[in-house]
Amino acid sequence: MPKNITIEFPEAKQNRSKQTLDEILQAAFELVDQANPNKFTSRELSARSGYALSTLCDRVGIIENAFLWVIKQGQSQQLGNLAQKFREFDDHLPLQSFMEVMIDYIFEKIKQVNPRVIRYYEDCLAKQQTLSSEFYHYSDILAQPYVETALRNQTNTFRQMSVDEAILLFRSALTIVERPFVELNPIAGSEDHRRIAISTLVLMFGK
């Protein structure tokens, strides 16, 4: 299983078929944007897109793949935005400030997503037998930008590390930062959760 999980659709052989797929995915995006997995159904997708169920099946194959694709795109976009925040961080601020800014940003973004949407994504991939041990490697994209940020920082509070080490640390950080939200843990997003996340990540990434 490759690190980057891909959601594939039947090949479109005509431009009209490609347009149909684009319109179906746009409808799926609008449903996912409502953050209610109860609406991630063929009936809702048919009503929103205006296409019959037979057309949906022809263009996306497994209906849930349309929703999985949209969720995956959103995840990739958010990680890209976070990596950009790494690059833009003030070189003269210490690691403590870096972690405070990043944790606050992550918490804000996660709170905008219904945790059940993430669980839907994981459950569907598990049902399709594509939820391998590498599923949680999606944070690997953050490793290189972080290493570059640490090298550039002037405060001597960032520990210098290899990309390989940063990859492993970010995978571990996911358990602390994201999983409480997905698991509906009462601590998720609280001041206590924020304190634990910041202090632990400073210890992990600092000198």
Secondary structure by P-SEA (a helix, b strand, c coil): cccbbbbbccccccaaaaaaaaaaaaaaaaaaaacccccccaaaaaaaacccaaaaaaaccccaaaaaaaaaaaaaaaaaaaaaaaaaccccccaaaaaaaaaaaaaaaaaaccaaaaaaaaaaaaaacccccccccccccaaaaaaaaaaacccccbbbbcaaaaaaaaaaaaaaccccccccccccccaaaaaaaaaaaaaaccc
